Amino acid sequence: MNFEEFTASLAERAPRADFLTPLAALWWDAKGDWNKAHGLVDGLETTDGMAVHAYLHRKEGSASNADYWYHRAGRNFRRPTLDAEWTALVEALLPGAEKL
């Protein structure tokens, strides 16, 4: 699956069953369901999960919480804009992509 196919899947009612949890969270975020997206990664203790968790708190406007999760993820995933960060995370999480 590529980025265009992923964004086209947003027309569906639910994310594909084979999406990894962080990717499914970004799918729900794009659909406007921050709470569902956050619920998926809230307890996920993986680098990918923590990076998405950080992004979601940044989007929420909770900078200190976002910074905590960026730190826990071990790298700075923040991008200049939320859209750029969302795109970078999705592209990194698609099957066959290089891991975050």
Backbone torsions as a table, in degrees:
resi	resn	phi	psi	omega
1	MET	NA	138.3	176.5
2	ASN	-109.1	179.3	-175.8
3	PHE	-61.0	-41.6	-179.0
4	GLU	-64.5	-39.6	177.1
5	GLU	-66.1	-38.6	177.5
6	PHE	-62.0	-48.8	-179.0
7	THR	-65.3	-33.0	175.7
8	ALA	-65.5	-30.7	-179.9
9	SER	-67.5	-13.2	177.9
10	LEU	-66.7	-13.1	175.8
11	ALA	-76.5	-14.4	180.0
12	GLU	-78.2	170.7	-178.9
13	ARG	-83.4	-21.6	-178.1
14	ALA	-150.4	157.5	177.7
15	PRO	-69.5	158.5	177.8
16	ARG	-61.4	145.7	-177.9
17	ALA	-64.1	-24.9	-177.5
18	ASP	-88.7	2.5	176.1
19	PHE	-69.4	134.6	170.9
20	LEU	-63.8	155.2	-174.9
21	THR	-54.5	-47.0	179.6
22	PRO	-61.8	-35.7	178.4
23	LEU	-69.0	-40.6	176.4
24	ALA	-62.2	-37.3	177.9
25	ALA	-63.3	-41.7	177.3
26	LEU	-66.4	-33.1	176.3
27	TRP	-62.1	-49.2	179.8
28	TRP	-64.3	-37.8	177.1
29	ASP	-59.4	-44.8	179.8
30	ALA	-64.2	-27.6	178.0
31	LYS	-81.3	-3.0	177.7
32	GLY	91.4	11.8	-179.6
33	ASP	-108.7	77.6	-179.3
34	TRP	-58.9	-41.9	-177.4
35	ASN	-61.7	-43.4	178.4
36	LYS	-66.1	-42.3	178.7
37	ALA	-60.4	-47.3	-179.4
38	HIS	-63.8	-40.4	179.6
39	GLY	-59.6	-32.0	180.0
40	LEU	-70.6	-35.3	-175.1
41	VAL	-105.6	-4.0	-174.5
42	ASP	-55.0	-40.8	-179.5
43	GLY	-109.3	13.1	-175.7
44	LEU	-84.6	113.8	-175.0
45	GLU	-99.2	49.8	174.3
46	THR	-117.6	158.7	178.3
47	THR	-57.2	-45.2	-179.9
48	ASP	-62.7	-45.5	-179.6
49	GLY	-63.0	-41.8	-179.7
50	MET	-69.6	-33.4	176.9
51	ALA	-65.3	-43.1	177.7
52	VAL	-67.5	-40.0	178.0
53	HIS	-58.3	-45.0	178.1
54	ALA	-59.9	-47.7	178.7
55	TYR	-56.5	-45.3	-178.0
56	LEU	-62.9	-39.5	178.1
57	HIS	-71.7	-32.6	174.2
58	ARG	-62.8	-44.5	179.3
59	LYS	-62.6	-37.7	179.3
60	GLU	-66.2	-22.8	-178.5
61	GLY	98.4	10.0	-179.9
62	SER	-98.0	82.0	-173.9
63	ALA	-61.1	-42.2	-177.8
64	SER	-66.7	-38.9	177.5
65	ASN	-67.3	-41.5	177.0
66	ALA	-60.7	-45.8	-179.9
67	ASP	-60.0	-39.6	177.4
68	TYR	-58.3	-46.6	-177.8
69	TRP	-73.2	-33.6	173.3
70	TYR	-60.0	-44.8	178.9
71	HIS	-61.6	-45.2	179.1
72	ARG	-61.8	-34.1	179.3
73	ALA	-70.8	-18.0	174.8
74	GLY	85.5	-0.9	179.0
75	ARG	-147.7	162.3	177.6
76	ASN	-94.3	103.5	-179.2
77	PHE	-91.4	-6.2	-175.1
78	ARG	-60.4	138.0	176.3
79	ARG	-117.1	165.9	-177.2
80	PRO	-55.1	-37.8	179.3
81	THR	-125.0	158.5	176.1
82	LEU	-61.5	-40.7	179.0
83	ASP	-61.0	-42.5	179.4
84	ALA	-65.4	-38.7	179.0
85	GLU	-67.3	-43.6	178.7
86	TRP	-58.8	-47.0	-179.5
87	THR	-61.2	-45.8	-179.9
88	ALA	-62.4	-41.2	178.6
89	LEU	-65.0	-47.0	179.3
90	VAL	-58.7	-49.4	-177.9
91	GLU	-59.7	-36.5	179.8
92	ALA	-74.2	-23.9	-176.4
93	LEU	-95.8	-9.9	179.2
94	LEU	-65.2	146.5	178.7
95	PRO	-53.4	134.6	179.2
96	GLY	87.5	-6.5	178.9
97	ALA	-80.7	158.4	173.6
98	GLU	-66.9	139.8	-178.8
99	LYS	-66.7	154.5	178.8
100	LEU	-59.6	NA	NA
